Every structure is written in structure tokens, then in C-alpha cells.
Amino acid sequence: MNLARVIEGHDPESTALISRGRPTTYGELYGQIERLRGGLSAIGVGDGDRVAVLCSNSRHFVITYFATLGLGAVVVPLNPLSPARELESEISNVSAKVVVIEKVSTATWSNVDRLAVPSVRTVVSCDPSSAPEGAVPIGELLAAAPVDLVDVEPDHLATLIFTSGTAGRPRAAMLTHGNLAANREQSLSSGDHVDASDVLYTVLPLFHIFGLNVAMTMGLSVGATVLLDQRFDPTTAIDMITEYGVTVLPGSPSMWSAFASFDQLDGSEFSTVRLALSGAARLPIATARLMRDRFGLDIYEGYGLTEASPIVTSSTGADVRFGSVGRVLDGVRVRLVNADGDIPAGDVGEIWVQGPNVFAGYFRDADATDAVLTEDGWLKTGDMATVDDDGFLWLVDRAKDLVIVSGFNVFPAEVEDVLHEHPDVVEAGVIGVPHPHTGEAVKAFVVAVDGSDVDEESLVEFCLDHLARYKCPNKIEFVDELPRNASGKLVRRELAL
């Protein structure tokens, strides 16, 4: 097997990608991947070598990803906008042999200390006008003679994706060809899914597992058209959705919140969308309701994490239940566990996951791997949830984000959900802060609607109407924006700085 084979067997004349307004057919895409595979082989890339990719959502990312996999080498997708120090650390961590860069990352790459990344032998530039000195133009590699795709075993390493997920500081999660292929099959067997007639809008970053394996790989594996967008802007996104007749719209909660509060929309902009998906973080119930009430669009929320390749649950194929992330996918096993063992429906426990989609561990970090993988293959996610009698999962929060006020547990997401219900609140983030009498207190950071006169006192009173007193914010700070990572997930640790 080889995951790169998912692009085979489709109509060569149908459109595979649209990137920066340029369409690429499946026939053209396959030819480009074949030739780049030959070019990478010619510069010494082979079985097990790591290729770091610093590209935006573009055709270059796609062909580099599949060409690298096809050689039995390992793709390391990195954020092209990361600072130089972070790139040095990540590239050094995985001992990347080749780095592929686009124009967007050229300036940052120029600040990378090459002595800090001694494993890098070749830099490949996708943009001749901004190529650093000594870089090999990708066009030169694309002129190479094609080489055959290499079949590998299911446990062969396919990609290393940096995540702070279940283990604190960023570590490289090892995902195999078997992991990624299994999650694709698990997803396709559950509810509504993508098919060859679809146009799939992909603004989720391809260096993130949601964009990589759910949007891009899933779309290409069924012969759909993958519409790539490099940076989310609600106006531009709406223009692309209407121009190209987007039918499948995956996104993060921040994208849906932006659409929900976009006053200029009348709802017709989403008339072609048959499947709206949300993941990467909890979708505020208020946002889901607004999207249904304003545009008649149901958003199907799912749950996953990098270490599970990523999808664990999905609500597609079922009635939308606001706040639930759906049922467990076929082929995936889930337990909810507390200190006493497995828990009954309705109680809160940590999500444990088992299945062929569960990762192989953290690269060169046995201790971190042992902390999250049991001997019999259960992944301890660190996410807390409940399950109802119908098998629907309801996320509560990250275990590490728990706030303890006078001995009582407060899950920040519960407070955030209440704040999101207030008409003058756009976004909210909640953390625990030290308190001399209660140990910890709840502090909220709020982005208010432009021109709103909402104040701290009125928001606290609003919370008191919906929450126990100990769960209510002790302090509310108004901010212009909340810190989020590239996938749209709230970064609570930055709120505490």
C-alpha cells in the first residue's frame, strides 16, 4: 500500500485542484506528482527521509506531499509563518533532509541559522523570484524523469505533525500510512461524506491534520474538486463559495463565528452548500444556532485530534444536536474513564480512543508516548466528555484547563458557552487565575460587538442568571481579539500571560 495511491483512478479530465484561480486536472496533478517524485529521488530523498514543507494551501504543497509519500519518505508539514527559532527547533527535532519553501516563508527562512539545522542538505524553492541562494528551483525537479511509486507496509511512517495536543509542549506525532488510510475509510463509512461531484473549500491549513487528512486527502481520494484558499477572510471566502459553487464547507469555529456575525449576508451565499462541518475546537452553541436561524445551514460538528488521524466522532448522518460532537465512527473504539475506571452514561470522564487510526507515538520521545498510550493501545486524549443514552458524545473541556474554585470543578468551556449566548459578545475565553481565598477564580476575556456598551458588571450578572456563583467570572477583561492557533483553536495559555 501507499497513501499516495488515493489520487489514482479518477477521471483525468476532471478538476482536482483550484489554487490561486488556477485549475489542475487529475491527469495534470498525477503527472506533476510523478515527475516531482523523480526530482526528489534525484536529490537523494528516499525511504524514511524527512522532507519539511513550508508551504501555504497551494498546488506546491499538494504535489510535494504526495510525491514524498510515494518515495516512502516522510512529510513534515510546518507552519510557513512560524518564526525562525521555532522552525529551527522543529526541523532539528526531525532531522529533515530537505526543506521545501514558498514565497510566503522565504523571508523567515533567511533568518534560520543553518548551523542549527545541520541535517538539511537541500532547500527547494517554489518561487524563482524569491529563491534563497543555493536553493534548487522546484521547476528543475519537475523536469525530472518520473520514478515508480514505492509500496510500503501499513505501519510505515507517512508524516510527522507537530502538536501540543495531549502532551503539553509541541511534539512530532508519528502518523503511518495505515493510520491515515484507516481514518479515511472510517470517515467514509459514517453518514454523509464527500464524493466526486463535490467542490470542497479548503482554508483549513494543510499543515494541520484537519486540513491535511480530512479536507485535502479525503477530497482527492474520492475525485472531488479541492478549492484551496490560503488565508481566511469572510468576504473573500463568500466570493469563492458562490463563484465555484462550493458544496462541502469544513471549517473551525472561528470561521463559523465570522460568518454568523457577517451582517451583509442574506443566506443565498450558502445555497450550494450541502455539508457544513466544524472541528478543531468546540463550536459555540450560539454560533450553531445563528447559522441555522440566519441561513438555514446546519453545521455538523465532529471531534478528533492529531494523534487519532484525526476523526473520532462525527454528527453527519444524524440529527444535529447543538453542543454534541456526534457518535463514534465505525472502526473506532471509545471509552470514558475516571480514576475509578469506565463510567456510566451521563458522568464526566476522559476520552480514551483505540483503533487503527491511533498514532504510533511521538517521534524520539518515548516518555511522552508512554504518558498517552497504554500497553494495549488506548490513547488517553486528555479531553473530558459525557455520553448520552443514544451514544452522542458531549465535550466538556480539556482536563488540564480545569479550574478549581473552593474545591469545586469549573470547566472553562461551560462558562464560555454562556458568555457566547450574550448578544453583545463575539468571542470569549476563560481561564483560572490564583485567588487568595478560593485557590483559583474564573477570569474571562471577551471580544465585544463593535459599538457595544456592554460592561463587566452586566456580563457577570448575565452569567449569574445561568451559572452557579462559583462558576461565574470574578474578573472580565475586554480585548480586541483572542489568541488562536492556525487551526482556530483558542490558546488559553496565552491568555494567562
Buried (B, 14 or more C-beta within 10 A) or exposed (E): EBBBBBBEEBEEEBBBBBBEEEBBBBBBBBBBBBBBBBBBBBBEBEEEBBBBBBBBBBBBBBBBBBBBBBBBBBBBBBBBBBEBEBBBBBBBBBBBBBBBBBBBBBEBBEEBEEEBBEBBEBBBBBBEEBBEEEBBBBEBBBEBEBBEBBEBEBEBBBBBBBBBBBBEEBBBBBBBBBBBBBBBBBBBEBBBBBEEEBBBBBBBBBBBBBBBBBBBBBBBBBBBBBBBBBEBEBEEBBEBBBEBEBBBBBBBBBBBBBBBBBEEBEEEBBEBBBBBBBBBBBBBBBBBBBBBEBBEBBBBBBBBBBBBBBBBBBBBEBEBBBBBBBBBBEBBBBBBBEEEEEBEEEEBBBBBBBBBBBBBBBBBBEEBBEBBBEEEEBBBBBBBBBBEEEEBBBBBBBBEBBBEBEEEBBBBBBBBBBBBBBEBBBBBBBBBEEBEEBBBBBBBBBBBEEEEEBEBEEBBEBBBEBBEEBBBBBEBEBBEEBBBBBBBBBBBEBBEE
